[in-house]
Amino acid sequence: MSGKNEKQIVRPDDVNRDNSGTSDHRKKTLGEIQVEAFDHDVVVNERTQLFSAELLRLALLGLGGIGYVFTKIPDSSRKVFAGTNQAKGLILASSVAFGLSAGAALALRYLTSVLLAHQLRIVRLHARNSSGDVSRARVEEQTRDRRLKNLRPLLLLSSICLCLGAAGFVLYLFLVLNA
């Protein structure tokens, strides 16, 4: 149905087109970088950020749960556990584990942001390819790779501490409820 009565569909990327039909340079690139070349890095970064955000939420939920349960314990049970080193140790160890998990998750979030900035600088230096850019790109790559090696230990630390904190908290609840 091609005819004069057809409506022309205007897409958001058509708004910045000039008369020659080419897209506005700022719309398709980040400086000299093709947006498509950088999309994969952004997607990986977003997923890592989301996972570390979940670790952080769970760790903070655990800390809040410890505080809530501790304030809701009847006074009679609180007096019984005031002298018990086992209960004190469990609640203290759980609090420390949840705190370490939250700290590692925050460090993981920060580090992934910094790594994305390094990757962006590397891609820009390679795209510009001026004098000295290749050597600066190598230095950025070395710095990025060094920091990249810290991601896995932080992820493991946060996950393990979260599990230990949860296990200690469950044991603490078991002791309190059976008192």
C-alpha angles and dihedrals in degrees: 000000000000113000147120093277095064117113117233113236112223115206122199091247091053093061094075096047120119124214093277091063096243120132122247109270093230091055095057102036143046097224100305096342122104107234092224090059091059100039095089092055091050092050092051090047092050092051092049090048091050093049093048089048089056091049089050093048093050093047092050090046089054092051090048091047092053091052093046095048092045092054092047096053110112115250092245092057091043091057091049091052095041089080097037113099092194094063093042091050093049095050092044093047091047092050092049092046092050090047092051090047092052092047093050091048091052091048089050091052092049093046094051090052091051091048091054090052090051091050091050091052091048093051092046093050092050092047094049093045095186124155110298094011094108093055092046089049090053091052090049090049092052091049091047092049092049091052092042089063089063094061098077096048090048091049092049093045092051094046096045093046090049091053093046092048092050092048092050091047092051091049090049090052090049091054093046095047093047094049 
